[in-house]
C-alpha cells in the first residue's frame, strides 16, 4: 500500500513539474502530459527492476566504477602520444563506454564472488557467535536441530537459503505421497523454528547459478559466507568435506553420544522382532542402537538378560551383537 502511494505521489509531482516547465513556453498542457509520461516510464522501469538484488546492484556499481577508472587510466596513457586534442576526446569517450560495459557485465556475472574482495557487498554481523550455519533440506526435515540448538551445543546463526525453501516447496507439492509428507513436515518444522524466540534464524535471499544442483549451491554459498553446513545427508557430507567446507552432521553427533558398551557387559533388553539370520532376535536400546541377539527367536516379546559379544561401528550407526545369558 505504501509503495503504491509513493508511485502515485511521484506521478503527480512529475505532472506538476511538467506543467511548470511547459508554462514557461506557454505549453502547460503539453508539459503536464510529457511530465506524467516520463514519471510513468520511470515507474515501469522501477517495476521491471524488482528482481534485481542489492548484491547485484552493488556489484554493477563497482563494475562501472572500475570500468571508468580503467578508461581514464588508458586515456591518460594515450595523452602522452601526439594525437591531437579532438582525437584524445573521442578515444576517452570510446574507452569509457567500452570499459564501463565490460566492468558492469563482468561484475554481474561474478557477483557471488564479490563478497570476497568487496567488504560492503556482504553484510556480515560481527556479534554472531561462531559464525553462520546453513541448514540443508535433510536437516530441516529431520527436526532434531531444534533440540540440539537449545542445548547450546550448536552455536551461531541458522540460515536457510532460498533455494532450500524452494526444494521444500517442491517436495510439499510432489505427487509422491512420501515426498509430499516429508516436504510438509519440513515446512512445519521451519515454521516452528521461526516462531521460537530462542532460535536465531534467517532466510538467505541471494541467488545462485541455476545450472547447479541444490548440494552444489549449498557448498558454494558456504564457501562465500565462510559458513558451516548442518545436514544428515551422507553424500553431501562427503562432497563438502572434500571441498574444505565444515560439516555438522546430526547423525554423527547422535552416534557420538550413544551409550558405550563393552564385550562381556550384561544388560536386560526386550526382544521385539526376528533377525535376518536363523534364530536371531532384535532389540533396541533407549538411544535406538540395534542389538542382535543370537538364539533369541523363541523369546520374542519378552525381557531377557544378554551378554555383549561384540560391537560393530558402521557408517549408518552402531550395532551390538549379544548372546543369551542362561540362568
N, C-alpha and C positions, 0 to 999 in steps of 0.2 A: 504493500500500500504506500509506504514511504517513497519507494523508488518511482512508482507511477506519479506521485505528486511532484517529485523533483523534475521528472521529464516534462510534465505539463507546464510547470513553472518556467522551466528553461525555454520551452516553445513560446510561451507568452512573452518572455523577455526578448527572445530573438525577434519576434514580430515588432515589439516596441522599438528596439534598436534599428530595425529595418525602416520603420516609419520615420524615425528621427533623421536617418541618413537620406532617405528618399525625399523628405520635406525640404532639404537644402536645395535640391534640383527640381522642386515643385512636382515630384513624382512620389507622393506619400503612399498612395495605394500600392504602386508597384514595389516600393520599398518594403511594405508590410508582407507582400507575397514572397519576395525574394528572401527576406529575413526568416519568415516562417519555414520556407522550403529548406534553407540552409540548416535551421535548427532541427527540422525533421530528418534531414540527411545525416546529421551528426548523431542523432538518437538511433537511427538504423545501424550506423557503423558501430555504435556502442553495444547494441544488442547482438550484432554479429560477432563481437569480441568476447562474448560471455564465456566461451570455453578457454580463453587464454588465462593461464595461471600466473600468480605473482612471480614464481620462479622463471617461467618462460619470458615474461616481460622484463625481469631483471637481467636475464641472460642476453636478451636482444639489445637492451640499452648498453650493456657492457660491450657487446659486439660492435655496435655503432661507434661508441667512443674509441674503441681500439682501432676501428677502420679509419676514423678521422685522424687519429694520431699517426697511423702508418702513412696515410695520404700526405699529411703535412711533412712528415719526415722525408718521403721520397721527393716531394716538390721542392723542399729546401735544398736537397742534394742537387736537383736539376737546375736550381737557380745559379749554381756555380758555372753552368755552361752558358755561353753567349748565344742564347736562342731568341732573345727579344722579349720585351715585357708582355706583349699580346699572346705570344705562344706559351709563355710561362703561365699566364692566367688560364688559358684553355686547358693546359695539362693539369693544373691544380684542380680544376672542376672535374675533369675526367677521372683523375686518381681518387678524388673524394667520393665520387659516385661508385666507382669500382670497389674500393676497399670497404666502404660503408656497407654495401650489399653483401660482399663476401663475409665480412665480420658478423653481420646480423644473422645470416643463414647458418654459418658455422656455429655460432653461439646457440641458436635454437636447436640445431641437431645434437649438440653435445651438452644440453642444459643439465642433464642428470649428473654430469661430472663436474659442473662448475662449482658446486659447493665445496670441492676440494681446494680450489685455488682462489675463490672469491668469498670472503667471510660473510658478506651481507646476504648472499643467496640462501644460506642455510641458517635459520633462526633457531639456534640451539641454546636451551636454558642451561645455566651453569649450576643451578640449585637442585638438579635431579640426581638422586643418589645412584651411583653405579651405572649411569647411562641409560640407554634405551633397550627395551626388549620387544622384538617383533613377534607377534603371535601368528602362527600359520593356522590353516583350516583345521587340521587334526587336533591341535592343542585346544582350540575353542570348543570343538565338538566333544572332546574328552571331558572337559568340565572340571578336572581336578586342579586346574590352575588357580581357581578361586580359593580353595583351602590352602594350597601351598603358599600363595601370596600373603594370605592373612597370618601365616605363622612367622612371617618376616625372614624366612629362608631365601626368599626371592625378592630382591630389592631393585628399584628402578621404575621408570615409566613404561607402562604397557602401551604398545602402539599396534593398531590393526590397519594394515594398508588397504586402500580402496579396492584393489584387485582381489584381495582375500574376501572382502564383503561381497564382491560380485560373484565369486565362486560359491559362497554360501547361498546366495540368492538363486543361482542356477541349480544347486542341489535341492533347494526348497521347492523349486518348480519342476523338478525332474518327474518323468513318467514312471521311473523305477521307484517302487514303494520304499525300499530300504534307503536309497539315496535321499528321497524326499524326507523321510523321517530323520535322517542324520542332519540334513540341512536345517530343518525346522528346530531341531534340538540345539544346533549351534547358534541360531538366531536368538533363541530363548536364553541361552547361557550368556551370550553377548549382552543382551538387554539387562540381565541380572547384574553383570559386571558394571555396566554403565550407571545403574541405579544405586550401586553400593558406594557410599561416601568414602569408604576406607581405600578403595582401589583407584589408582591414578591411571586412567586410560584415555587415549586419544585416537582419532582416526587420521591416518596419513593420506592426504589427497593427491600427492604427487603422482603424475602419470609415468608409466614405464613403457618401453618399446613393445608394441602389440605383438610382434613376432615371437616374443619369448613366452615360455610356459610359466605357470604360477611359481614353481620352485625356483626357476632361474631369476624371475623378477624379485623374489624374496631375498635370494642370495645377493643379487646386485644392489638392492636397496640397503641391505645390512652393511655392505661394504661402504656405501656412500654415507650412511649415517653413523658408521662405526658402532653398530648395534649388535646385540646377540639375538639369536632366533630360538624361540621356545616351540618345541614340536614333540610329537610322538611318532613321526614318520621316520622309519629306519633309513630309507633311501636318501631322503633329504638330509638326514644327519650325516651320512657318509659323504655325500657330494659336497656339502657345505664345509665339512671338516677338511677335505682335500684342498678346498679353495681358501682356507685360512680364516673361516668365519666361526666364531664361538657359538656352540650349540648348547642349549639347556634342554636335555631330553627327559621328559617326565617319567618315562618308563625306566630309564637308568636310575633316576632318583629313587623311584619306588623300590627297585631291586636292591639298591644300596642300603636301604633302611629296613629291609626284611630281617626277621629274627634269624640269628645264626645258630645252626645245629651242627653237631659233630658225629662222626661214625661211633656207634655204640651207645648214643644217647637214647633214653627211653621216653616215650610220650604216649598220651592217650588221644585217639582220634576216632571219628565216626566214619565208617566206610559208606560211601554214597552210591557208587556205581561200579560196573565191571571195567577192568582194564583191557588193553589191547591183546595182551598175551594170555595164555591159558592160566586159569585160576587166580588171576590178578584182580585186585580191587583198588579203587581210587578214593582218596580222602583229600581234604584241603585244610591248610592251616588258616588262622584268622586273617592273615595278610594275603591269602589267595594262593600261596605256594602249594603246588600239587605234590601229593605223597602217593607213591605207587607201592602197594603192599602185596607181597607175594603170598600165595595160598590164603587169600582173604575173601575169595568169591563167595564162599558159603555163609559168611557172616555179614554180608551187605545189609546196611540199615542198623547195625549195632555199633556200640562203642567198644573198642578193643585197645589193648596195650601193644605197642610195636617198638622195635629197636631199629635205629637208623643204620642202614648198611653202607650207603654212600650218598654223596651229594653231587649232582651234575649241574654245572652252570652253563646255560646256553644263551644265545642272543635273544631268545624270546623270554627268558627268565630262568628261575631255578627249579630243579626237580629233585625230589628226595625219594630215594629207594629204601624201603624198610621191610622188615620181616616180622611175623607174629611172635609174640613172647608167650611161650607155653607156661601156664601156671600149674 
